[in-house]
Amino acid sequence: MKISVVVPTLNSIEDVKECVASIKKQSIECTVIVVANGTTDGTQRYLSHEYPDVVVLSYLKPLGFAGAVNAGILYSIKEGAKYIALLNNDAIADKKWLSELVDAMESHPKAGIITSKILHMNENKYDSTGEYYTTWLLPYPRGRNVKDKGQYDTPENIVSGSGGASIYRSELFRQVGLFDEDFFAYYEDVDISLRAHHAGWDVRYQPTAVVRHKIGGTSERIKGFTTLQTMKNLPLLYIKNVPARILLISFWKFNLAYCLFFARSITRLQGRYALIGWLQFLLLAPDKLLERRKILSTSKLSSDEFRALLV
């Protein structure tokens, strides 16, 4: 059984050193694929010297999270991987992280995605135990910044896995497609999870698969990045995946939240980035409406079943 772990990176060599070291210590064998997109900090040279068996895919321009992991996923599928795990470059995996995810996959044949318990790097607090999708049609990490007291220690079906530390069946990608590269970064993991639900797959959480994560390690270095991507991707996620009945009911709530986010961006002197994100959404919207038709026309979920996913 072939298993790949894909690590996207952008000029974060110190993080990559720790991340790859934790993968090489896993209790089961895997192929490590580091996707260096726009990386110029010596990551490729370091890996070729310290870990010559690590596959390094290098690209001149940043591909975003979605583009980078897609490159690793395509390589993995070509090499015959059954399961493909994704791990953020600023995350460190426990020794049994990968084996716990693989065992959970083997035990749940309907699961297309299984996500991990992601903790803060230096605190006993959750970063994510998967993602919620709220009745306001806004995604949010389950348990974020809450102290770990065992309240998320039960394996269960959830709405969405976190792209920062999840495992995927190759078969899922063949059925629903890869990550949507128009998202670039943020919410592309929720998008593919919702597409998985529409296609009839389960998405699960496995609490015994543990990683620790430095939150915002890459995105915080780029001014306005989070604001721009959020303003672009929230409505893309909404119009692609939400059934018409729920879309109409939630329209006012979503737009109120969206306008409030825009206003907050202005108060934080990031109004320009918010405006650019909104304009990029408008340019992408026609294509996403066509994708919506394809996703929903073959969906195995009723409107009521989709609503049951929301919190």
C-alpha positions, 0 to 999 in steps of 0.5 A: 500500500503506497502512501504519500505525504505532501508538504507545500512550502514557501521560503520557510526552511527552518519550519520545513526542517522540523516538519520533514524530520517528524514525517521521517520518524513516522511509524509507517513508511511513506513517500515525502513530497515537498512542493517548493513553490517560489522558494528561494531560501535553500530548501531544495539544497537542504533536502537533497543533502539531508533527505535524498529520498524526499521528492522535491517539486520546485516551481518558480512562482508561488502556486498558493496552497491549492496549486502546491498540494495539487502538484503533490497529489498529481505526482502521488496518483501517478506513482500509485498512492492509495492515500495522500496526506497533506501536512502544513510546512509549519506543523510537526506530526506525532510519531503515530500520526500517519498510521492512525489516519491510515488505520481510520481510513481502512476501518471506514471505507466510506470516508474520503477525507479524515482529519487530525487533532491539530494543537497549538505548537507550544500550548495545550490548545486546539488549532482545529479538529476539523471545520464547521460550516455555520448557518451563516454559511461561514467556515470556522475551525472546531475548537480553535483556541480552546484548551484541550480537556478531551472534549474532542477525543471521539472519532466522528463524522464532521463537515470538513477536514483541515488541509493542514493535516488530513489524509485523502483517498486517491479515489476521491480526487478522481471522482470530485477533482483536485483542490480548486486553485482559484481559491489559492489559499483559505477555504479550499479544504472546506470546498473539497470537503463539501464536494466530497459530501455532495458525491456521497463520501463521509468526512471524518475526524480522528483524534488519535492522529495528532499534530502541532501547528504554528498558526499563520506561519506563512500567511502572516508574512504577507500584508493583506493576504488573509483579508484578500483571500477571505473576501474572494473565497467566502462567496466562492465557497457559498455559490459553488456548494450551497443548494438553492433552497438554503442559499435563498434562506441564508442570503441576508445572513451571509451578506450581513457577515460579509459586509461586516468583514469588509467594514472591519477590514477598513478599520484595520487599514486593509480596505484596499485588499478587501476590495481587490478580493471582492473584485476577484470574486466577481471575475471568478463568479461566472465560472463558479456558477457553471461548476455549481451546476455540475456539483449540484446536478449530481449531488447525493445530498438533499437540501435537508441533508445539507442543512443538517451539516450546518451548525 
